[in-house]
Amino acid sequence: MLMEISGATAMTCFNTQFPSLQLPPPLFTREARRFRVWCVSDQSSKGNQMIISVTGATGFIGRRLVQKLQAENHSVHVLTRSKSKAELIFPVKEFPGVKIAEESEWKDSIQGSTGIVNLAGLPISTRWSSEIKKEIKQSRIRVTSKVVELINSTPGDIQPKVLVSATAVGYYGTSETQVFDEQSPSGKDYLAEVCREWESTALKANGDVRVALIRIGVVLGKDGGALAKMIPLFKMFAGGPLGSGNQWFSWIHLDDIVNLIYEALSNPSYKGVINGTAPNPVRLSELCEQLGHVLARPSWLPVPDFALKAVLGEGASVVLEGQRVVPTQAKKLGFSFKYSYVKDALKAIIS
């Protein structure tokens, strides 16, 4: 803010903004000399506050993202199809900056939002049937299509500037030998097909909207995600690897994926495809060895394929097959991973 003030007032301003600087008293005290100074206030940071609308906010990643956005003093609109469920997860007393919007209210929430985060979709780590497989795909396409439609119908002056849309490393298919980065082609299996359609739907957003597609790996964190399903099986079978153990496990800590999404919202350099995986993927046998060490459990007896297939059906392929995915683009962008090695991530989660 540019102000015209007297010399004495200027001294006060400088001492307030920079208390460590000691300025000498004015040489002339008989008259106040007037001049212009720039007085910078911390209040200018308020201009960086965002209004973020989030689908899938009640999920494992979404809950932590909403917490971070609120902690950073941003406003959050939770776009939900179940207001009662969202209100239980985000009670008003604990989340005063969160507005819960049912589907009929999504349009009003998206209009005027700074950005949108699209995380919605039926979890894939469940027993697959033909109906479940259909819903896994449609739950993603349906919500993404609706969000894009609402973005594109919003007038330019109140249109969101960025869409951060989740996708998955399943895009690449599976392999025990290949290394996949953002330039790698898509696979040919069911999950690759889901991811291709998911991404192409998000890319239909208006050309003025920056789109970041985060291909997310297996998210590790407390009270949910892959570990919540793996640990009981791990303990039941004396802590061995799932299946052969040779399959690759491209993982990321919950804190890191939330920070990556947050950075994509605020940093205009984040656009296009970005792999949401830690820099050091591991084979599943190594993950189980590290997990056994942290849990103080043996890790020698494998969990047999039939046990996983009995629990997950065709969905067991998510665990029994894998891919080695590296975050080339995130590293180029200078993203700093809090957990680069699975041993450190597991210690932080379980200890």
Sequence and secondary structure as in RCSB ss.txt:
>XXXX:A:sequence
MLMEISGATAMTCFNTQFPSLQLPPPLFTREARRFRVWCVSDQSSKGNQMIISVTGATGFIGRRLVQKLQAENHS
VHVLTRSKSKAELIFPVKEFPGVKIAEESEWKDSIQGSTGIVNLAGLPISTRWSSEIKKEIKQSRIRVTSKVVEL
INSTPGDIQPKVLVSATAVGYYGTSETQVFDEQSPSGKDYLAEVCREWESTALKANGDVRVALIRIGVVLGKDGG
ALAKMIPLFKMFAGGPLGSGNQWFSWIHLDDIVNLIYEALSNPSYKGVINGTAPNPVRLSELCEQLGHVLARPSW
LPVPDFALKAVLGEGASVVLEGQRVVPTQAKKLGFSFKYSYVKDALKAIIS
>XXXX:A:secstr
 EEEEEHHHHHHHHHHH TT      S  SS  EEEEE   GGGGGGG  EEEEESTTSHHHHHHHHHHHHTT E
EEEE S HHHHHHHS TTT TTEEEE GGGHHHHHTT SEEEE     SSS B HHHHHHHHHHHHHHHHHHHHH
HHTS GGGS SEEEEEEEGGGG   SS EE TTS   SSHHHHHHHHHHHHHTTS TTSEEEEEEE EEE TTSH
HHHHHHHHHHHTTEEEETTS SEE EEEHHHHHHHHHHHHH TT  EEEEES S  EEHHHHHHHHHHHHT    
EEE HHHHHHHHBGGGHHHHS  EE  HHHHHTT   S  SHHHHHHHHH 
